[in-house]
Amino acid sequence: MEWTDIKTTVSAEHAQTAEDIATGISGGGIYIEDYRDLEQQVEQIAHVDLIEQELLEKDRNEVIVHLYIAPDENFAEIADLLKDRLQRAEVPYKMEFVGVRQEDWETGWKAYYHAMDIGSRLAIVPSWEEYETDRTVITLDPGMAFGTGTHETTALCLETLDSLISGGERVLDIGTGSGILAIASLKLGAAEAEGVDIDPMCVRTAGENAALNGVTKDFKVLIGDLSDKATGKYDVICANIVANAIIHLVPDVPALLAENGTFLASGIIDTRKDEVIEAVKKTGLVLREVKEKNGWVALVCGHAKA
């Protein structure tokens, strides 16, 4: 079933007016494509997988209002009404019509996600794909959460966990997203894992992925942040988020990290590497290793040896 997407592009200064007009006449769905505060949004959600280069290159001076019109509606009449109201409000605009299948909204992202081998032991396999391998398989359905293994930051974390987890560890995954890092740790032999995320959608998706992988009883997923959810000591603490969030939370890490534990911080753009390293060192933690891939950085840290 094909809907019509009426795409109306306006300058950022007229964005709110255009959105109000579209909302007032919308009979279907509406979506605002606005990249003016992209970095701030990502920091709040704390999932660096959102920031692909294509997004970073988006025009910050324009906003696109998508108005989705059902097949049984007259999109031409609705477009004429939208044009009239924009003109009356003296809003300059560009408008185009694009056919969109409803199923493409829901499943189009699957075309970009396929099975992959990571490290020496892991294979990440989407739930809808069959993949023959002798590796430890992580079955994943990322849904609308983030953390598929395709982004460099997630891959760096998985490769590190592959070499780090030997069996019996207690793991904390901060900003768990799809749950991929906690689930991988459990499948590699960790005894238990906790995932913390501020986004309820991610918590739900992580729980569903835990069930797909048969690790539900060992994986606790919680809504919240590090300060009010984490308890006890952890052998491995992962934070695959963004630089600002890591800088903010890292002072709480030493008290939660076991004596011989490892703190793995990723989601760091290389231009902010030194800033995050400085914040880590201020806590008394020692930098053991820096891993880099295509402009992204992961830091492997731990307590100083007595």
Disulfide bonds with the S-S distance in Angstrom:
none
